[in-house]
Amino acid sequence: MVVGDGKGQIGVNLGKANEVPEAIRKGTEGARKHMFKVQIKNDTIPHEALGGSDGGKVLLRPATPGTGLIAGGGVRAVLEAAGVHNVLTKSLGSNNHLAVVNATVDALKQLRVHATIKELRSATGDAA
């Protein structure tokens, strides 16, 4: 399950049960518990990122406004839930849906905007 507010918050989880409605409920509940913030800059991502999980690898590249969401399957679901509107993607490695979704989440967790990096650098500079 992929849950997001379309404004940079997403969560992903896998729910397992004997019946489909119960599995959906568990997956949604777990995804809401494990939501995290994605760094977005002007409806796209701030920089290129390569994420990997199991055998799946996903390359995310920022795109100019008007390009749209060039992605398929699980990658598209994750990026739509996060609120990213202009991005180019390439799925490398495994075609397993779960591996591709987890690789996309890994790539999104690597993203940092300039202000965040500047803040981290100034915090470590003060301590030295």
MMTF fields as JSON, N, C-alpha, C and O atoms, coordinates in Angstrom:
{
  "mmtfVersion": "1.0.0",
  "mmtfProducer": "UNKNOWN",
  "numBonds": 511,
  "numAtoms": 512,
  "numGroups": 128,
  "numChains": 1,
  "numModels": 1,
  "chainsPerModel": [1],
  "groupsPerChain": [128],
  "chainIdList": ["A"],
  "bondAtomList": [4, 2, 8, 6, 12, 10, 16, 14, 20, 18, 24, 22, 28, 26, 32, 30, 36, 34, 40, 38, 44, 42, 48, 46, 52, 50, 56, 54, 60, 58, 64, 62, 68, 66, 72, 70, 76, 74, 80, 78, 84, 82, 88, 86, 92, 90, 96, 94, 100, 98, 104, 102, 108, 106, 112, 110, 116, 114, 120, 118, 124, 122, 128, 126, 132, 130, 136, 134, 140, 138, 144, 142, 148, 146, 152, 150, 156, 154, 160, 158, 164, 162, 168, 166, 172, 170, 176, 174, 180, 178, 184, 182, 188, 186, 192, 190, 196, 194, 200, 198, 204, 202, 208, 206, 212, 210, 216, 214, 220, 218, 224, 222, 228, 226, 232, 230, 236, 234, 240, 238, 244, 242, 248, 246, 252, 250, 256, 254, 260, 258, 264, 262, 268, 266, 272, 270, 276, 274, 280, 278, 284, 282, 288, 286, 292, 290, 296, 294, 300, 298, 304, 302, 308, 306, 312, 310, 316, 314, 320, 318, 324, 322, 328, 326, 332, 330, 336, 334, 340, 338, 344, 342, 348, 346, 352, 350, 356, 354, 360, 358, 364, 362, 368, 366, 372, 370, 376, 374, 380, 378, 384, 382, 388, 386, 392, 390, 396, 394, 400, 398, 404, 402, 408, 406, 412, 410, 416, 414, 420, 418, 424, 422, 428, 426, 432, 430, 436, 434, 440, 438, 444, 442, 448, 446, 452, 450, 456, 454, 460, 458, 464, 462, 468, 466, 472, 470, 476, 474, 480, 478, 484, 482, 488, 486, 492, 490, 496, 494, 500, 498, 504, 502, 508, 506],
  "bondOrderList": [1, 1, 1, 1, 1, 1, 1, 1, 1, 1, 1, 1, 1, 1, 1, 1, 1, 1, 1, 1, 1, 1, 1, 1, 1, 1, 1, 1, 1, 1, 1, 1, 1, 1, 1, 1, 1, 1, 1, 1, 1, 1, 1, 1, 1, 1, 1, 1, 1, 1, 1, 1, 1, 1, 1, 1, 1, 1, 1, 1, 1, 1, 1, 1, 1, 1, 1, 1, 1, 1, 1, 1, 1, 1, 1, 1, 1, 1, 1, 1, 1, 1, 1, 1, 1, 1, 1, 1, 1, 1, 1, 1, 1, 1, 1, 1, 1, 1, 1, 1, 1, 1, 1, 1, 1, 1, 1, 1, 1, 1, 1, 1, 1, 1, 1, 1, 1, 1, 1, 1, 1, 1, 1, 1, 1, 1, 1],
  "groupList": [{"groupName": "MET", "atomNameList": ["N", "CA", "C", "O"], "elementList": ["N", "C", "C", "O"], "formalChargeList": [0, 0, 0, 0], "bondAtomList": [1, 0, 2, 1, 3, 2], "bondOrderList": [1, 1, 2], "singleLetterCode": "M", "chemCompType": "L-PEPTIDE LINKING"}, {"groupName": "VAL", "atomNameList": ["N", "CA", "C", "O"], "elementList": ["N", "C", "C", "O"], "formalChargeList": [0, 0, 0, 0], "bondAtomList": [1, 0, 2, 1, 3, 2], "bondOrderList": [1, 1, 2], "singleLetterCode": "V", "chemCompType": "L-PEPTIDE LINKING"}, {"groupName": "GLY", "atomNameList": ["N", "CA", "C", "O"], "elementList": ["N", "C", "C", "O"], "formalChargeList": [0, 0, 0, 0], "bondAtomList": [1, 0, 2, 1, 3, 2], "bondOrderList": [1, 1, 2], "singleLetterCode": "G", "chemCompType": "PEPTIDE LINKING"}, {"groupName": "ASP", "atomNameList": ["N", "CA", "C", "O"], "elementList": ["N", "C", "C", "O"], "formalChargeList": [0, 0, 0, 0], "bondAtomList": [1, 0, 2, 1, 3, 2], "bondOrderList": [1, 1, 2], "singleLetterCode": "D", "chemCompType": "L-PEPTIDE LINKING"}, {"groupName": "LYS", "atomNameList": ["N", "CA", "C", "O"], "elementList": ["N", "C", "C", "O"], "formalChargeList": [0, 0, 0, 0], "bondAtomList": [1, 0, 2, 1, 3, 2], "bondOrderList": [1, 1, 2], "singleLetterCode": "K", "chemCompType": "L-PEPTIDE LINKING"}, {"groupName": "GLN", "atomNameList": ["N", "CA", "C", "O"], "elementList": ["N", "C", "C", "O"], "formalChargeList": [0, 0, 0, 0], "bondAtomList": [1, 0, 2, 1, 3, 2], "bondOrderList": [1, 1, 2], "singleLetterCode": "Q", "chemCompType": "L-PEPTIDE LINKING"}, {"groupName": "ILE", "atomNameList": ["N", "CA", "C", "O"], "elementList": ["N", "C", "C", "O"], "formalChargeList": [0, 0, 0, 0], "bondAtomList": [1, 0, 2, 1, 3, 2], "bondOrderList": [1, 1, 2], "singleLetterCode": "I", "chemCompType": "L-PEPTIDE LINKING"}, {"groupName": "ASN", "atomNameList": ["N", "CA", "C", "O"], "elementList": ["N", "C", "C", "O"], "formalChargeList": [0, 0, 0, 0], "bondAtomList": [1, 0, 2, 1, 3, 2], "bondOrderList": [1, 1, 2], "singleLetterCode": "N", "chemCompType": "L-PEPTIDE LINKING"}, {"groupName": "LEU", "atomNameList": ["N", "CA", "C", "O"], "elementList": ["N", "C", "C", "O"], "formalChargeList": [0, 0, 0, 0], "bondAtomList": [1, 0, 2, 1, 3, 2], "bondOrderList": [1, 1, 2], "singleLetterCode": "L", "chemCompType": "L-PEPTIDE LINKING"}, {"groupName": "ALA", "atomNameList": ["N", "CA", "C", "O"], "elementList": ["N", "C", "C", "O"], "formalChargeList": [0, 0, 0, 0], "bondAtomList": [1, 0, 2, 1, 3, 2], "bondOrderList": [1, 1, 2], "singleLetterCode": "A", "chemCompType": "L-PEPTIDE LINKING"}, {"groupName": "GLU", "atomNameList": ["N", "CA", "C", "O"], "elementList": ["N", "C", "C", "O"], "formalChargeList": [0, 0, 0, 0], "bondAtomList": [1, 0, 2, 1, 3, 2], "bondOrderList": [1, 1, 2], "singleLetterCode": "E", "chemCompType": "L-PEPTIDE LINKING"}, {"groupName": "PRO", "atomNameList": ["N", "CA", "C", "O"], "elementList": ["N", "C", "C", "O"], "formalChargeList": [0, 0, 0, 0], "bondAtomList": [1, 0, 2, 1, 3, 2], "bondOrderList": [1, 1, 2], "singleLetterCode": "P", "chemCompType": "L-PEPTIDE LINKING"}, {"groupName": "ARG", "atomNameList": ["N", "CA", "C", "O"], "elementList": ["N", "C", "C", "O"], "formalChargeList": [0, 0, 0, 0], "bondAtomList": [1, 0, 2, 1, 3, 2], "bondOrderList": [1, 1, 2], "singleLetterCode": "R", "chemCompType": "L-PEPTIDE LINKING"}, {"groupName": "THR", "atomNameList": ["N", "CA", "C", "O"], "elementList": ["N", "C", "C", "O"], "formalChargeList": [0, 0, 0, 0], "bondAtomList": [1, 0, 2, 1, 3, 2], "bondOrderList": [1, 1, 2], "singleLetterCode": "T", "chemCompType": "L-PEPTIDE LINKING"}, {"groupName": "HIS", "atomNameList": ["N", "CA", "C", "O"], "elementList": ["N", "C", "C", "O"], "formalChargeList": [0, 0, 0, 0], "bondAtomList": [1, 0, 2, 1, 3, 2], "bondOrderList": [1, 1, 2], "singleLetterCode": "H", "chemCompType": "L-PEPTIDE LINKING"}, {"groupName": "PHE", "atomNameList": ["N", "CA", "C", "O"], "elementList": ["N", "C", "C", "O"], "formalChargeList": [0, 0, 0, 0], "bondAtomList": [1, 0, 2, 1, 3, 2], "bondOrderList": [1, 1, 2], "singleLetterCode": "F", "chemCompType": "L-PEPTIDE LINKING"}, {"groupName": "SER", "atomNameList": ["N", "CA", "C", "O"], "elementList": ["N", "C", "C", "O"], "formalChargeList": [0, 0, 0, 0], "bondAtomList": [1, 0, 2, 1, 3, 2], "bondOrderList": [1, 1, 2], "singleLetterCode": "S", "chemCompType": "L-PEPTIDE LINKING"}],
  "groupTypeList": [0, 1, 1, 2, 3, 2, 4, 2, 5, 6, 2, 1, 7, 8, 2, 4, 9, 7, 10, 1, 11, 10, 9, 6, 12, 4, 2, 13, 10, 2, 9, 12, 4, 14, 0, 15, 4, 1, 5, 6, 4, 7, 3, 13, 6, 11, 14, 10, 9, 8, 2, 2, 16, 3, 2, 2, 4, 1, 8, 8, 12, 11, 9, 13, 11, 2, 13, 2, 8, 6, 9, 2, 2, 2, 1, 12, 9, 1, 8, 10, 9, 9, 2, 1, 14, 7, 1, 8, 13, 4, 16, 8, 2, 16, 7, 7, 14, 8, 9, 1, 1, 7, 9, 13, 1, 3, 9, 8, 4, 5, 8, 12, 1, 14, 9, 13, 6, 4, 10, 8, 12, 16, 9, 13, 2, 3, 9, 9],
  "groupIdList": [1, 2, 3, 4, 5, 6, 7, 8, 9, 10, 11, 12, 13, 14, 15, 16, 17, 18, 19, 20, 21, 22, 23, 24, 25, 26, 27, 28, 29, 30, 31, 32, 33, 34, 35, 36, 37, 38, 39, 40, 41, 42, 43, 44, 45, 46, 47, 48, 49, 50, 51, 52, 53, 54, 55, 56, 57, 58, 59, 60, 61, 62, 63, 64, 65, 66, 67, 68, 69, 70, 71, 72, 73, 74, 75, 76, 77, 78, 79, 80, 81, 82, 83, 84, 85, 86, 87, 88, 89, 90, 91, 92, 93, 94, 95, 96, 97, 98, 99, 100, 101, 102, 103, 104, 105, 106, 107, 108, 109, 110, 111, 112, 113, 114, 115, 116, 117, 118, 119, 120, 121, 122, 123, 124, 125, 126, 127, 128],
  "secStructList": [7, 3, 3, 3, 7, 1, 1, 1, 3, 3, 3, 3, 7, 7, 7, 7, 7, 1, 1, 2, 2, 2, 2, 2, 2, 2, 2, 2, 2, 2, 2, 2, 2, 6, 7, 3, 3, 7, 7, 7, 5, 6, 6, 5, 7, 1, 1, 7, 3, 3, 3, 3, 3, 6, 6, 3, 3, 3, 3, 3, 3, 3, 7, 7, 6, 6, 7, 7, 3, 3, 7, 7, 2, 2, 2, 2, 2, 2, 2, 2, 2, 2, 6, 7, 7, 1, 3, 3, 3, 3, 3, 3, 3, 7, 7, 7, 2, 2, 2, 2, 2, 2, 2, 2, 2, 2, 2, 2, 2, 2, 7, 7, 7, 2, 2, 2, 2, 2, 2, 2, 2, 2, 2, 2, 2, 2, 2, 7],
  "xCoordList": [0.841, 0.0, 0.885, 1.902, 0.465, 1.141, 0.137, -0.961, 0.523, -0.345, 0.419, 1.6, -0.253, 0.397, -0.61, -1.793, -0.125, -1.012, -0.864, -1.564, 0.032, 0.232, 1.017, 1.151, 1.544, 2.296, 3.675, 4.288, 4.156, 5.495, 5.555, 6.648, 4.433, 4.419, 3.942, 2.865, 4.741, 4.292, 4.662, 5.554, 3.95, 4.231, 3.951, 3.02, 4.762, 4.615, 4.67, 5.499, 3.777, 3.772, 3.112, 2.324, 3.434, 2.846, 1.971, 2.437, 0.697, -0.214, -0.514, -0.819, -0.429, -0.692, -1.791, -1.777, -2.747, -3.837, -4.481, -4.174, -5.371, -6.063, -7.135, -7.48, -7.651, -8.704, -8.21, -7.463, -8.649, -8.173, -8.504, -7.607, -9.75, -10.047, -9.181, -8.775, -8.916, -8.077, -6.633, -5.985, -6.128, -4.772, -4.669, -3.667, -5.688, -5.7, -5.716, -5.0, -6.539, -6.619, -5.273, -4.808, -4.65, -3.351, -2.275, -1.478, -2.261, -1.272, -1.432, -0.45, -2.678, -2.948, -2.59, -1.99, -2.954, -2.656, -1.144, -0.664, -0.405, 1.05, 1.71, 2.681, 1.18, 1.742, 1.537, 2.42, 0.381, 0.133, 1.068, 1.487, 1.398, 2.297, 3.723, 4.436, 4.134, 5.523, 5.687, 6.499, 4.929, 5.039, 6.312, 6.765, 6.872, 8.06, 7.946, 7.128, 8.773, 8.744, 9.695, 10.829, 9.212, 10.016, 10.371, 9.51, 11.625, 12.075, 11.671, 12.173, 10.765, 10.284, 10.633, 10.549, 11.025, 11.381, 10.641, 10.945, 9.674, 8.902, 8.271, 8.478, 7.523, 6.81, 7.729, 7.256, 9.017, 9.934, 10.88, 10.711, 11.858, 12.817, 14.039, 14.324, 14.768, 15.88, 17.099, 17.824, 17.331, 18.491, 18.255, 17.277, 19.154, 19.069, 19.335, 20.144, 18.639, 18.835, 18.675, 17.826, 19.498, 19.418, 19.158, 19.98, 18.002, 17.642, 17.652, 17.398, 17.946, 17.974, 17.381, 17.499, 16.737, 16.189, 16.052, 15.485, 16.565, 16.602, 17.252, 18.398, 16.566, 17.145, 16.728, 17.219, 15.82, 15.285, 16.106, 16.59, 16.265, 16.931, 16.07, 15.507, 15.967, 15.173, 15.993, 16.552, 16.05, 16.731, 15.672, 14.768, 15.783, 14.869, 15.656, 16.732, 15.107, 15.754, 14.764, 13.605, 15.191, 14.296, 13.963, 14.755, 12.791, 12.363, 11.813, 11.404, 11.809, 11.295, 9.776, 9.136, 9.187, 7.725, 7.055, 7.487, 6.003, 5.266, 5.649, 4.969, 6.728, 7.162, 6.182, 5.867, 5.706, 4.792, 5.533, 6.747, 4.785, 5.327, 5.587, 4.667, 6.839, 7.219, 7.677, 8.858, 6.723, 7.006, 5.924, 4.858, 6.197, 5.213, 5.022, 5.903, 3.867, 3.581, 3.725, 3.152, 4.512, 4.682, 5.389, 5.103, 6.311, 7.035, 6.06, 6.135, 5.143, 4.144, 3.259, 2.967, 2.836, 1.972, 2.661, 2.05, 3.919, 4.673, 4.863, 4.666, 5.243, 5.501, 4.225, 4.246, 3.107, 1.826, 1.397, 0.911, 1.571, 1.199, 2.049, 1.584, 3.306, 4.211, 3.928, 4.311, 3.263, 2.965, 3.997, 4.07, 4.793, 5.78, 5.073, 4.425, 5.19, 4.461, 5.354, 4.878, 6.622, 7.531, 8.799, 9.657, 8.914, 10.098, 10.248, 9.263, 11.481, 11.796, 12.326, 13.134, 11.885, 12.334, 12.779, 12.366, 13.624, 14.04, 14.17, 14.884, 13.483, 13.556, 14.645, 14.619, 15.593, 16.71, 16.655, 16.148, 17.149, 17.204, 15.882, 15.267, 15.45, 14.29, 12.984, 12.846, 12.035, 10.7, 9.698, 8.513, 10.16, 9.301, 8.714, 9.457, 7.381, 6.713, 7.156, 7.393, 7.266, 7.658, 9.09, 9.363, 9.997, 11.382, 11.472, 12.253, 10.677, 10.698, 10.135, 10.683, 9.045, 8.459, 9.439, 9.624, 10.062, 11.026, 12.261, 12.834, 12.68, 13.806, 13.438, 14.273, 12.196, 11.728, 11.729, 12.157, 11.255, 11.252, 12.681, 12.944, 13.6, 15.01, 15.57, 16.287, 15.242, 15.713, 15.124, 15.83, 13.851, 13.21, 13.798, 13.866, 14.221, 14.823, 16.212, 16.695, 16.854, 18.183, 18.129, 19.149, 16.963, 16.844, 17.053, 16.558, 17.801, 18.037, 17.973, 18.535, 17.298, 17.281, 18.472, 19.068, 18.805, 19.976, 19.913, 20.922, 18.722, 18.585, 18.902, 19.512, 18.5, 18.765, 20.257, 20.786, 20.927, 22.37, 23.115, 24.037, 22.713, 23.346, 23.164, 24.089, 21.967, 21.667, 22.511, 23.03, 22.65, 23.456, 24.93, 25.603, 25.424, 26.826, 27.108, 28.156, 26.175, 26.382, 26.295, 26.982, 25.461, 25.34, 26.621, 27.037, 27.254, 28.493, 29.657, 30.605, 29.608, 30.668, 30.685, 31.752, 29.502, 29.429, 29.987, 30.555, 29.829, 30.257, 31.788, 32.355, 32.451, 33.905, 34.667, 35.898],
  "yCoordList": [-1.182, 0.0, 1.243, 1.309, 2.221, 3.508, 4.562, 4.659, 5.352, 6.393, 7.71, 7.763, 8.77, 10.07, 11.194, 10.993, 12.402, 13.562, 14.448, 15.454, 14.098, 14.889, 16.156, 16.977, 16.335, 17.537, 17.188, 17.995, 15.986, 15.617, 14.604, 14.271, 14.101, 13.078, 11.76, 11.71, 10.689, 9.388, 8.296, 8.452, 7.191, 6.009, 4.784, 4.778, 3.741, 2.507, 1.343, 1.318, 0.375, -0.8, -1.956, -1.748, -3.169, -4.375, -5.023, -5.314, -5.251, -5.916, -7.324, -7.538, -8.294, -9.684, -10.25, -10.073, -10.937, -11.587, -12.616, -12.669, -13.428, -14.436, -13.829, -14.406, -12.689, -12.04, -10.681, -9.987, -10.314, -9.083, -7.821, -7.003, -7.616, -6.381, -6.214, -5.104, -7.302, -7.256, -6.903, -6.151, -7.437, -7.124, -5.64, -4.992, -5.109, -3.689, -2.812, -1.813, -3.192, -2.428, -2.416, -1.366, -3.583, -3.675, -2.869, -2.173, -2.971, -2.251, -0.74, -0.014, -0.274, 1.159, 1.677, 2.743, 0.931, 1.322, 1.421, 2.381, 0.43, 0.43, 1.552, 2.15, 1.84, 2.912, 4.263, 5.12, 4.46, 5.723, 5.888, 7.004, 4.791, 4.851, 5.218, 5.89, 4.776, 4.941, 5.999, 5.831, 7.085, 8.157, 8.965, 9.121, 9.468, 10.307, 11.454, 11.414, 12.478, 13.688, 13.534, 13.08, 13.921, 13.894, 15.337, 16.216, 15.572, 16.9, 17.157, 16.495, 18.117, 18.462, 19.917, 20.765, 20.204, 21.56, 21.89, 21.325, 22.8, 23.243, 22.093, 21.995, 21.238, 20.106, 19.049, 18.189, 19.083, 18.048, 17.715, 18.214, 16.885, 16.533, 17.441, 17.918, 17.697, 18.649, 18.173, 18.996, 16.866, 16.35, 14.894, 14.278, 14.361, 12.971, 12.032, 12.333, 10.881, 9.908, 8.497, 8.244, 7.579, 6.168, 5.377, 5.36, 4.723, 3.942, 2.465, 2.06, 1.664, 0.222, -0.514, -0.086, -1.634, -2.5, -3.886, -4.046, -4.884, -6.257, -6.227, -5.793, -6.67, -6.655, -5.448, -5.244, -4.64, -3.511, -2.255, -1.962, -1.509, -0.214, 0.761, 0.414, 1.983, 3.013, 4.295, 4.743, 4.875, 6.143, 7.227, 7.115, 8.28, 9.421, 10.641, 10.924, 11.368, 12.576, 13.727, 13.543, 14.912, 16.072, 16.438, 16.189, 17.031, 17.433, 18.848, 19.346, 19.485, 20.841, 20.847, 19.831, 21.978, 22.052, 21.744, 22.219, 20.949, 20.565, 19.2, 18.666, 18.619, 17.3, 16.225, 15.315, 16.329, 15.327, 14.239, 14.306, 13.248, 12.128, 10.974, 10.242, 10.811, 9.748, 8.569, 8.439, 7.715, 6.568, 5.527, 5.828, 4.322, 3.262, 2.481, 2.446, 1.856, 0.927, 1.509, 2.55, 0.807, 1.19, 2.513, 3.236, 2.846, 4.112, 5.275, 6.248, 5.172, 6.219, 6.39, 7.517, 5.293, 5.358, 6.083, 6.92, 5.769, 6.391, 7.885, 8.699, 8.25, 9.653, 10.488, 11.647, 9.912, 10.629, 10.874, 11.957, 9.88, 10.025, 11.084, 11.768, 11.213, 12.206, 13.618, 14.592, 13.743, 15.06, 15.562, 16.763, 14.661, 15.026, 15.013, 14.025, 16.109, 16.213, 16.139, 15.749, 16.494, 16.508, 15.744, 16.244, 14.526, 13.71, 12.648, 12.164, 12.302, 11.23, 10.06, 10.257, 8.842, 7.684, 6.571, 6.502, 5.706, 4.513, 3.396, 3.524, 2.305, 1.14, 0.213, -0.203, -0.107, -0.969, -2.216, -2.16, -3.302, -4.519, -5.26, -5.48, -5.641, -6.505, -5.851, -4.628, -6.665, -6.199, -6.469, -6.172, -7.025, -7.311, -5.998, -5.074, -5.918, -4.684, -4.191, -2.997, -5.094, -4.698, -4.153, -3.167, -4.783, -4.32, -2.944, -2.099, -2.716, -1.429, -0.317, 0.784, -0.601, 0.394, 0.732, 1.906, -0.268, -0.02, 0.719, 1.528, 0.457, 1.18, 2.649, 3.534, 2.906, 4.283, 5.025, 6.176, 4.369, 4.973, 5.267, 6.318, 4.35, 4.558, 5.784, 6.587, 5.924, 7.088, 8.38, 9.384, 8.375, 9.569, 9.958, 11.143, 8.979, 9.274, 9.899, 10.54, 9.721, 10.289, 11.767, 12.453, 12.265, 13.629, 14.667, 14.517, 15.727, 16.846, 18.147, 18.234, 19.152, 20.469, 21.271, 20.925, 22.331, 23.143, 23.681, 23.694, 24.125, 24.697, 23.668, 24.006, 22.423, 21.361, 21.074, 20.911, 21.013, 20.761, 21.899, 21.667, 23.12, 24.297, 24.275, 24.578, 23.912, 23.84, 22.766, 22.99, 21.597, 20.515, 20.911, 20.596, 21.59, 22.005, 23.054, 23.022, 23.982, 25.003, 24.409, 24.871, 23.394, 22.742, 22.003, 22.033, 21.343, 20.623, 21.598, 21.312, 22.741, 23.744, 24.422, 24.785, 24.603, 25.237, 24.334, 24.817, 23.021, 22.084, 21.948, 21.61, 22.199, 22.009, 23.136, 23.119],
  "zCoordList": [0.0, 0.0, 0.0, 0.69, -0.793, -0.84, -0.39, -0.938, 0.616, 1.158, 1.095, 1.437, 0.658, 0.598, 0.627, 0.352, 0.97, 1.025, -0.207, -0.322, -1.132, -2.33, -2.094, -3.001, -0.878, -0.521, 0.041, 0.739, -0.265, 0.172, 1.285, 1.744, 1.738, 2.79, 2.175, 1.581, 2.313, 1.83, 2.816, 3.65, 2.695, 3.48, 2.63, 1.826, 2.809, 2.038, 3.009, 3.918, 2.809, 3.668, 2.934, 2.012, 3.346, 2.783, 3.844, 4.945, 3.513, 4.444, 3.974, 2.801, 4.888, 4.524, 5.416, 6.634, 4.781, 5.51, 4.582, 3.391, 5.138, 4.348, 3.447, 2.416, 3.826, 3.045, 2.553, 3.242, 1.336, 0.691, 1.491, 1.695, 1.959, 2.695, 3.956, 4.298, 4.617, 5.819, 5.468, 6.197, 4.36, 3.916, 3.534, 3.838, 2.88, 2.506, 3.755, 3.83, 4.738, 5.988, 6.701, 7.143, 6.811, 7.478, 6.75, 7.378, 5.427, 4.643, 4.771, 4.927, 4.704, 4.813, 6.199, 6.336, 7.204, 8.589, 8.816, 9.418, 8.334, 8.486, 7.7, 8.161, 6.501, 5.684, 6.353, 6.303, 6.979, 7.684, 8.873, 9.179, 9.546, 10.7, 10.288, 11.034, 9.101, 8.677, 7.597, 6.687, 7.684, 6.696, 6.933, 8.067, 5.85, 5.937, 4.944, 4.025, 5.138, 4.32, 3.136, 3.289, 1.95, 0.733, 0.364, 0.386, 0.029, -0.357, -1.81, -2.719, -2.033, -3.367, -3.647, -2.758, -4.89, -5.293, -6.591, -7.642, -6.519, -7.685, -8.463, -9.672, -7.821, -8.432, -9.032, -9.775, -8.738, -9.189, -8.035, -6.923, -8.3, -7.259, -7.385, -8.484, -6.301, -6.344, -7.145, -7.705, -7.206, -7.929, -8.313, -7.89, -9.111, -9.559, -8.383, -7.505, -8.379, -7.304, -7.85, -8.705, -7.349, -7.716, -6.445, -5.529, -6.402, -5.228, -5.548, -6.682, -4.541, -4.741, -3.563, -2.415, -3.867, -2.832, -3.43, -4.51, -2.737, -3.256, -4.64, -4.759, -5.676, -7.022, -7.832, -8.942, -7.284, -8.043, -7.871, -6.777, -8.96, -8.924, -9.7, -10.738, -9.196, -9.855, -9.915, -8.914, -11.114, -11.333, -11.471, -12.299, -10.658, -10.714, -11.161, -10.636, -12.144, -12.641, -12.622, -12.993, -12.198, -12.237, -13.676, -14.585, -13.881, -15.223, -15.187, -14.138, -16.345, -16.447, -16.326, -16.593, -15.927, -15.819, -17.152, -18.202, -17.097, -18.291, -18.82, -19.696, -18.306, -18.765, -18.327, -19.093, -17.112, -16.579, -15.829, -15.636, -15.415, -14.644, -15.594, -15.957, -15.996, -16.922, -16.068, -15.745, -15.711, -14.852, -15.069, -15.606, -14.656, -14.819, -13.535, -12.676, -13.413, -12.326, -10.94, -10.617, -10.116, -8.728, -8.542, -7.588, -9.438, -9.342, -9.484, -8.735, -10.448, -10.672, -9.434, -9.034, -8.835, -7.652, -6.505, -5.84, -6.274, -5.181, -5.438, -4.535, -6.66, -6.975, -6.985, -6.572, -7.453, -7.416, -5.976, -5.648, -5.119, -3.714, -3.022, -2.11, -3.466, -2.87, -3.374, -2.724, -4.519, -5.06, -6.052, -6.314, -6.605, -7.621, -8.973, -9.319, -9.751, -11.012, -12.244, -13.31, -12.138, -13.281, -12.938, -12.211, -13.465, -13.187, -14.275, -14.833, -14.558, -15.491, -14.677, -13.769, -14.987, -14.221, -15.154, -16.311, -14.63, -15.348, -14.341, -13.346, -14.596, -13.727, -14.241, -15.399, -13.385, -13.741, -12.87, -11.75, -13.347, -12.534, -12.512, -13.555, -11.332, -11.146, -11.602, -11.555, -12.04, -12.394, -11.274, -11.419, -10.169, -9.026, -8.492, -8.161, -8.409, -8.015, -6.641, -6.457, -5.686, -4.331, -4.307, -3.622, -5.044, -5.092, -5.75, -5.314, -6.797, -7.503, -6.613, -6.577, -5.896, -4.993, -3.873, -3.55, -3.284, -2.207, -2.715, -1.985, -3.948, -4.536, -4.762, -4.577, -5.16, -5.343, -4.012, -3.937, -2.971, -1.631, -1.186, -0.603, -1.457, -1.108, -1.83, -1.233, -3.112, -3.878, -3.322, -3.234, -2.947, -2.404, -1.05, -0.723, -0.266, 1.035, 0.896, 1.829, -0.255, -0.489, -0.865, -0.804, -1.251, -1.756, -0.651, 0.467, -0.992, -0.072, -0.868, -1.96, -0.332, -0.968, -0.448, 0.572, -1.15, -0.819, 0.616, 1.321, 1.043, 2.39, 3.468, 4.483, 3.264, 4.231, 4.338, 5.437, 3.203, 3.198, 3.881, 4.663, 3.585, 4.193, 5.712, 6.466, 6.142, 7.57, 8.257, 9.351, 7.616, 8.178, 8.263, 9.244, 7.251, 7.243, 8.312, 8.957, 8.498, 9.53, 10.932, 11.843, 11.112, 12.419, 12.782, 13.94, 11.819, 12.109, 12.25, 12.98, 11.571, 11.666, 13.024, 13.519, 13.642, 14.964, 16.051, 17.03, 15.885, 16.916, 16.935, 17.974, 15.83, 15.753, 16.396, 16.412]
}
